Amino acid sequence: MHADVLELLDSHLAQLQSLRRNLTSPRPSRPGERHDAAAATLHSTQHFAAELKQILDPPALRSAGPLP
């Protein structure tokens, strides 16, 4: 599980860094581009949260019920 969490986190951080570079690049931006980048950041974070939840609480464990 530890390796899975680190891999997921590394991927998420790389996505966020890419989005940040896009937001801070010294060039003119098209209308709505910053909004789109912010929305992409939200989407990336939601995906990260959902994937992390699956790692920490897989469906097989939830359906098995509490441990005795």
N, C-alpha and C positions, 0 to 999 in steps of 0.2 A: 504494500500500500504506500509506503514512504516514497518509493521511486515513482509511482503513478502520480502522487501529489506534486512532487518536484517537477516532473515532466509537464504536467498541466499548468503549473505556476510559471514555468519558464516560457511556455507557449503564450500564455496570457500576457506576461510582461513584454514579450517581443511584439505582440500585437499592439499593446498600449504604446510602446516606444515608437513604433511605426506611425501610429495615429498622431502622436505628439510631434514627430518630425514633420508630418504633413501640416499640422496646425501652425508650427513655428517657422516654416520655410520662408525665406525672405523674397517673396514674390507676390504679385497681386492675386487675390483669391476671387473666384467667381461667386456670384450671389448664391447664398445658401451652403457654400462649401464648408464653412466652419460649423454650421448646424449639422450637416451630414456627418462630419467627423465626430462631433459630440454624440450624435445618435449611434454611430458605429462603436464608440467607446462604451456606451450603455449596453448595446447588444453583446459586445465582447464580454463585459462583466457579468451579464445575465447568463451567458453560455458557460463561463467559468464557474459561476455559482451552481448551476444545474449539474455540471460534470463533477464538481467537487462533492456535491451531495450524493451522487451515485457512488463515488469512491468510498465515502465515509459511511454511507447507509445503503448498501446495495439492496435491490428488491428482494433477493432471496432471503436476506436476514429479516427484512420487515415482515414478509409473509410467514416466516417461521414462528413469529411471536416472541415473547420475552423468554430469556434464558431461565431455566429452573434454578 
